[in-house]
Amino acid sequence: MIKLEDFHRLISPRPTVLVTTVDEKGREDVAAFSWVMPVSFDPPLVAIAIGPNKHSYWNITRINEFVVNIPTEKMLEKVWIAGGPWDPKQSKIEKAKLKTKPSELVRPPRLADCPVNIECMVENARKAGDHVIVIGKVVKIHVKEDAIDERGNLKVDVVRPPLHVADNLFAFPYVTKSV
Ligand SMILES: Cc1cc2nc3c(=O)[nH]c(=O)nc-3n(C[C@H](O)[C@H](O)[C@H](O)COP(=O)(O)O)c2cc1C
């Protein structure tokens, strides 16, 4: 029998994002998150459930800014490194050999190899059990031309973003259908 706390393994697969953050001294961090969802069109809001023991949470709640970056299948190893523990001696951005570019409206950098970078400012945060739902207002979007179609939809069969099942298991089930 599956344990109740394992329910999240059943609500899967989920898009995985790489969130970049920065601390007061300008030290950058990256982490993988898949408990992520859009929650409002206007204003445009995105929610992420983050464990309050995560370094990203510390950075986000102090700086009030973060960037949601959408990785590609080719970046899977980097996603896994970003999902590893924060190390004060070596930034995971360096460890994963991720290239960065300055953001336009927020201090955390954006990831150059990700076809989508969404700059966010914290709108609010609400405790939910052992996680905190951080809600960010989308203030700027950067998209590589070939990553979206004419309606602005992500070309999932081109980008092939890693979908998280749980732990180190990812899915790449890309067939698109319109109804
Ligand atoms: C694919 C993937 C998805 C993850 N999703 C979440 C999540 O939604 N929320 C969370 O708190 N941690 C999540 N984690 C775990 C964090 O990435 C991990 O705890 C990481 O060490 C946090 O880094 P930080 O301490 O530098 O912020 C995920 C890990 C992986 C590999």
The ligand as a MOL file (V3000), in Angstrom:
LIG
                    3D

  0  0  0     0  0            999 V3000
M  V30 BEGIN CTAB
M  V30 COUNTS 31 33 0 0 0
M  V30 BEGIN ATOM
M  V30 1 C 13.2880 17.5250 -10.0650 0
M  V30 2 C 13.2660 18.0740 -8.6680 0
M  V30 3 C 12.1600 18.7620 -8.2100 0
M  V30 4 C 12.1280 19.2960 -6.9160 0
M  V30 5 N 11.0190 19.9830 -6.4940 0
M  V30 6 C 11.0250 20.5790 -5.2840 0
M  V30 7 C 9.9190 21.3840 -4.8750 0
M  V30 8 O 8.9670 21.6090 -5.6160 0
M  V30 9 N 9.9700 21.9770 -3.6420 0
M  V30 10 C 11.0560 21.8190 -2.8100 0
M  V30 11 O 11.0640 22.3800 -1.7160 0
M  V30 12 N 12.1240 21.0750 -3.1990 0
M  V30 13 C 12.1360 20.4750 -4.4030 0
M  V30 14 N 13.2190 19.7350 -4.8080 0
M  V30 15 C 14.3780 19.6220 -3.9240 0
M  V30 16 C 15.2960 20.8550 -4.0140 0
M  V30 17 O 15.7140 21.1110 -5.3450 0
M  V30 18 C 16.5410 20.5490 -3.1300 0
M  V30 19 O 16.1280 20.4580 -1.7700 0
M  V30 20 C 17.6720 21.5370 -3.2790 0
M  V30 21 O 18.7520 21.0730 -2.4910 0
M  V30 22 C 17.3200 22.9510 -2.8370 0
M  V30 23 O 18.4460 23.7270 -3.1000 0
M  V30 24 P 18.7890 25.0350 -2.2770 0
M  V30 25 O 18.9880 24.6190 -0.8130 0
M  V30 26 O 20.0400 25.5260 -2.9220 0
M  V30 27 O 17.6250 25.9320 -2.4230 0
M  V30 28 C 13.2600 19.1380 -6.0720 0
M  V30 29 C 14.3770 18.4300 -6.5350 0
M  V30 30 C 14.3780 17.9010 -7.8230 0
M  V30 31 C 15.5940 17.1630 -8.3160 0
M  V30 END ATOM
M  V30 BEGIN BOND
M  V30 1 1 1 2
M  V30 2 1 2 3
M  V30 3 2 2 30
M  V30 4 2 3 4
M  V30 5 1 4 5
M  V30 6 1 4 28
M  V30 7 2 5 6
M  V30 8 1 6 7
M  V30 9 1 6 13
M  V30 10 2 7 8
M  V30 11 1 7 9
M  V30 12 1 9 10
M  V30 13 2 10 11
M  V30 14 1 10 12
M  V30 15 2 12 13
M  V30 16 1 13 14
M  V30 17 1 14 15
M  V30 18 1 14 28
M  V30 19 1 15 16
M  V30 20 1 16 17
M  V30 21 1 16 18
M  V30 22 1 18 19
M  V30 23 1 18 20
M  V30 24 1 20 21
M  V30 25 1 20 22
M  V30 26 1 22 23
M  V30 27 1 23 24
M  V30 28 2 24 25
M  V30 29 1 24 26
M  V30 30 1 24 27
M  V30 31 2 28 29
M  V30 32 1 29 30
M  V30 33 1 30 31
M  V30 END BOND
M  V30 END CTAB
M  END
